[in-house]
Amino acid sequence: MFVDSHCHLTFEGLAGRINAVREAMRQAHVDRALVICTTLEEFDAVHALATSHEEFWCSAGVHPDNEGVREPGVEDLVALASRPRVVAIGETGLDYYRLGSRTVADMAWQRDRFRTHVRAARQARRPLVVHTRSAGADTLAILREEGAANVGGVFHCFTETAEVARAALDLGFHISFSGIVTFRNADDLRAVAAFVPWDRLLIETDSPYLAPVPHRGKVNEPAFVAHVAAQIASLRKVPIEQVAATTTANFERLFLATNK
């Protein structure tokens, strides 16, 4: 019924309890999940989940926040993307949220890494999983400059402005909403969730983070994506089954149509 389009099952809180996570998914009617890679060092563990369990697929990439890790080249990412059940490049993008004493100019390394991922996605013909926080303009500029519209992808755990959402949609990207859309102070985000076209809408947990109401403050897990779907259904005044069917079809078209 439901698909969690973005989760981190190798992270603390979930990694040691995969069988329990899978059983909770079954009980919540969450049929599939995309397990996201955030470092090259993590890839083997992520990939093992996808190849060991039929409900999991995975990505290959290095998160923009990660420093002191192996830096990917285009060839590295293309090679990983060719492996079975690897359906996306990412998580990649830009994050200017916690610059501290650094400036945007100091984040050139992040922009270079992002370009590497886009080039790999184009070569491997895989969609992108894009992380952008407080960096919407630069994220969009790089996607345009690097021809990312040729592969598309998703702006995951969307928290940017309505203008960024519209620009992402214009590039052919999907927009995915996490448990944040259930938070009391998320009225602006709910407004975005209400206008994204049905055929570009995805749902996710970003687990183990951002557990939705009524589980806020707990370790998040893929089973909880049903609460995100319920919030979207309430916003759009449709049955939850419509949200489930539509977002599942969107996931299949974006990530599985050419698979892998």
Secondary structure, 3 states (H helix, E strand, C coil): CEEEEEECCCCCCCHHHHHHHHHHHHHCCEEEEEECCCCCCCHHHHHHHHHHCCCEEEEECCCCCCCCCCCCCHHHHHHHHCCCCEEEEEEEEEECCCCCCCCHHHHHHHHHHHHHHHHHHHHHCCCEEEEEECCHHHHHHHHHHCCHHHCCEEECCCCCCHHHHHHHHHCCCEEEECHHHHCCCCHHHHHHHHHCCHHHEEECCCECCCCCCCCCCCCCCHHHHHHHHHHHHHHHCCCHHHHHHHHHHHHHHHHHCCCC
